[in-house]
């Protein structure tokens, strides 16, 4: 399969780097790891940029954008995996939806799992031994004439969790036709952005917070940009 050529320079996406870790602001449409399309992955491009083997700590859906952190060493990988497992890492997302949630802020609890053979998850309020508990909190940051911006703190990390949970309350993400949006975005992206990632550095022990600006040039993201502060 023919590979697509990225229309960006990987060095321009760097948010953070040192001897143990490197983080990028992933554009929508590029996979974190190689997938069936054969397109260049962020992992492969990052390895070329850093001239070192990178290891995946966490993932981000291909049509979403935002911060992705890789480990450069095995010890850093183990330490960050442990922080994820113990829910010591704070993950904050931005999502644009067309429907206003029932409440301006709240907590969503569902049971989430993959549905059928397709790469899709379903969120239900009914407990099921085959499903995993999914929890997030959200607040409405602001609204435009047609859309609402949500800030989401992800408590658990399930497959397509935010997409499935927002769809379950009637608020699918803009462009996310897989989860009920009425129409897709022209570039096949969805308006879900991994905005902030906060963790403890595995060597120095210092608190680190990475902030990835939302995609530039997108009129919807740019309309909400003044609400995000500096």
C-alpha positions in Angstrom: 0.0 0.0 0.0 1.3 3.4 -0.9 2.3 5.6 2.0 1.1 9.1 2.5 3.8 11.8 3.0 3.4 13.9 6.1 2.8 17.6 5.5 4.7 18.7 8.6 8.2 18.6 10.0 8.5 16.3 13.0 10.8 18.7 14.8 8.1 21.3 14.8 5.8 19.0 16.8 8.2 18.5 19.7 6.7 19.6 23.1 9.3 18.2 25.4 12.5 16.2 25.3 15.4 14.9 27.5 17.4 11.8 27.8 14.5 9.7 29.1 11.4 11.1 27.3 10.1 12.9 24.2 6.7 14.3 23.6 5.0 15.5 20.4 1.8 17.3 19.5 0.3 14.7 17.2 -1.6 16.0 14.2 -5.0 14.4 13.5 -4.8 11.7 10.9 -1.3 10.2 11.8 -1.3 6.9 13.7 0.8 6.7 16.9 1.9 3.2 15.8 2.0 1.6 12.4 -1.4 0.4 11.3 -2.9 -1.5 8.3 -2.6 1.6 6.0 1.2 1.5 6.1 1.3 5.3 6.7 4.3 6.6 8.6 3.6 6.6 12.3 4.5 9.1 14.9 6.6 6.4 16.6 8.6 5.9 13.4 9.0 9.6 12.7 9.9 10.3 16.3 12.6 7.6 16.3 14.2 9.2 13.2 14.1 12.6 14.8 15.6 11.5 18.1 17.9 8.9 16.5 16.9 6.4 19.2 14.5 3.6 19.7 11.2 4.9 21.2 8.7 3.0 23.3 5.0 3.6 23.4 3.7 4.7 26.8 0.1 5.5 25.9 -2.0 5.9 22.7 -4.2 8.4 21.0 -6.8 7.7 18.4 -5.6 8.3 14.8 -8.3 11.0 14.0 -7.6 12.8 17.3 -4.8 15.3 17.9 -2.6 16.3 20.9 0.1 15.3 23.2 1.8 11.9 22.9 4.7 10.9 25.2 7.3 8.3 24.3 10.0 6.7 26.5 13.6 6.6 25.3 14.7 4.1 27.9 13.3 1.0 29.5 13.5 2.5 33.0 11.5 5.5 31.9 8.9 3.2 30.3 8.5 1.1 33.4 8.2 4.2 35.6 5.6 5.9 33.4 3.6 2.7 33.0 3.4 2.5 36.8 2.2 6.0 37.0 -0.5 5.3 34.5 -1.5 2.1 36.2 -1.8 3.9 39.6 -3.7 6.8 38.0 -1.1 9.3 39.0 -1.0 10.9 35.6 -3.5 13.6 34.8 -4.9 13.6 31.3 -6.9 16.6 30.1 -8.7 16.6 26.8 -10.7 19.1 24.8 -13.8 18.0 22.8 -16.1 20.0 20.6 -19.7 18.7 20.5 -22.8 20.0 18.8 -25.3 19.1 21.6 -25.1 20.6 25.1 -24.6 18.0 27.8 -27.5 17.5 30.3 -25.4 19.4 33.0 -22.7 22.1 32.6 -20.3 19.9 34.6 -20.3 16.4 35.9 -18.9 12.9 36.1 -19.7 10.2 33.6 -19.6 6.5 34.7 -20.2 3.8 32.2 -19.1 0.2 31.4 -17.1 0.2 28.1 -16.0 -2.5 25.8 -15.4 -3.3 22.1 -18.6 -4.0 20.1 -18.4 -6.6 17.4 -15.6 -7.0 14.9 -15.4 -3.3 14.1 -12.9 -1.0 15.9 -15.6 0.6 18.0 -16.6 0.6 21.7 -20.0 0.8 23.4 -20.7 2.6 26.6 -23.6 1.3 28.8 -24.7 2.0 32.4 -25.4 -1.7 32.9 -22.6 -3.6 34.6 -21.2 -6.5 32.6 -18.4 -8.8 33.5 -17.1 -8.5 29.9 -16.9 -4.7 30.1 -14.6 -2.3 32.0 -15.6 0.6 34.2 -15.0 3.9 32.5 -14.9 7.2 34.4 -14.3 10.8 33.3 -15.3 14.3 34.5 -16.2 17.2 32.2 -17.2 20.8 32.2 -18.5 23.1 29.5 -15.8 25.7 28.9 -17.9 27.8 26.4 -20.2 27.8 23.5 -20.4 29.3 20.0 -23.5 29.5 17.7 -23.3 25.9 16.8 -20.9 24.1 19.1 -19.8 23.6 22.7 -16.3 23.1 24.1 -15.8 20.6 26.8 -12.8 20.1 29.1 -12.5 16.5 30.0 -10.4 14.8 32.7 -9.9 11.2 32.0 -9.9 9.0 35.1 -9.7 5.6 33.4 -8.1 4.9 30.0 -10.4 2.6 28.0 -10.6 2.0 24.2 -12.3 5.0 22.6 -13.6 5.9 26.1 -14.3 9.7 25.6 -15.9 9.1 22.2 -18.1 6.3 23.4 -19.1 8.0 26.7 -20.0 11.3 25.0 -22.0 9.5 22.4 -23.8 7.6 25.2 -25.2 10.9 26.6 -26.2 12.2 23.2 -23.2 14.4 22.6 -21.0 12.8 19.9 -17.8 14.7 19.1 -17.8 16.9 16.0 -16.7 14.9 13.0 -17.0 11.5 14.7 -19.4 9.7 12.5 -18.3 6.3 14.0 -20.0 7.5 17.2 -23.0 9.2 15.9 -21.9 12.6 14.5 -24.2 13.6 11.7 -21.4 14.4 9.3 -17.6 14.0 9.2 -14.9 16.6 8.9 -13.4 17.1 5.5 -10.0 15.9 6.6 -11.5 12.9 8.5 -10.3 14.3 11.8 -12.5 14.5 14.9 -12.6 17.4 17.3 -10.9 15.6 20.2 -7.6 17.0 21.4 -5.3 15.6 24.1 -4.6 19.0 25.6 -2.5 18.4 28.8 -0.5 15.6 30.3 0.9 15.9 33.8 3.3 13.4 35.3 6.3 12.9 37.6 9.7 12.8 35.8 11.1 9.3 36.3 14.6 10.4 37.2 14.4 13.9 38.8 11.1 13.4 40.5 9.9 16.9 39.3 6.3 17.6 38.4 5.9 18.0 34.6 2.9 19.4 32.8 2.8 19.3 29.0 0.4 21.5 27.1 -0.3 20.9 23.4 -2.0 23.8 21.5 -5.1 22.7 19.5 -4.7 22.4 15.7 -3.9 25.8 14.1 -5.9 26.8 11.0 -9.1 25.1 12.1 -11.8 27.7 12.5 -13.7 25.9 15.2 -10.6 25.3 17.4 -9.5 28.9 16.7 -12.9 30.3 17.7 -12.5 28.6 21.1 -8.8 29.5 21.6 -9.4 32.7 23.7 -11.2 30.5 26.3 -8.0 28.4 26.9 -5.8 31.1 28.3 -2.1 31.4 27.5 
